[in-house]
Amino acid sequence: MVTLTAPYIAGFLAFRETPFLLEALQRLKKNQPTLLPQVVFVDGNGLFHYRGEATDRTKILDFLFLLER
């Protein structure tokens, strides 16, 4: 369970929730790297909506994982 500290702003949901997902993936990578998923499914509109949460989250995660390499 996490406590969201940022307010809800329409169109910016991914920016509010992605840090918690990233933190969970980083802990998993550190503690159980064999369990790190190759795919993360996101319930969001993605490319079907110009502010699609899945698209924003994918861009954020791609960028942050590139920084870790």
N, C-alpha and C positions, 0 to 999 in steps of 0.2 A: 504494500500500500504506500502510495506517495501523496504528499500534500502539494498541490499546485499553488505556487506563489504569484504567478502572473495572472492578470485578469483575462477573461475571455474577450477576444477581439475577432470579429468575423473575418475569415480569410487568413488568420495567422495562427491557427490551431497547431500546426506542425511545429512552429517556433516555441510554443508553450510546452508541448509534450515531448518533443524529441530529446531534450537533454536527459530525461529519465530513461528513455529507451537506450540511449547511448551509454549511460552509466551502467545499466544492467548488462549490456553486451560487453563492456570493458571488464566488469567484474567476472563475467563468465569466461572471457578470453584469458584472464589472469589465473583464475582458480580451476577451471575445467576446460582447457582449450579444445579438447576433443569433442565437446558438446556445442561448440560455437556453430550456429546455423549458417548455412550457405545462402539461405533465402529468408527474408523477413516479410511476412504478409501484413499489409496495412489496410484497414477498413477506411477507405477514403475515395474521393472521386477521381483523383489522378488526372489523367489527360482529358477526361470528359468534362472537366470544369476548369476554367482558366485560373482559379485559385485552388486547385486540387491539393488536398492535404498530402496524399500519397506522393505526388510529384515533388512538393516542397521537401518532404521528409527524405525522399530519395536523394535529392540534391545535397541536402545537409549531410546525410550519412556518407555519401560518396566522397564529399570533400574532406570530412573528418577522418575517414579511413585512409585516404590518400596521405594525409599529414602524418599518420602513424607509421607508415612504411619506412 
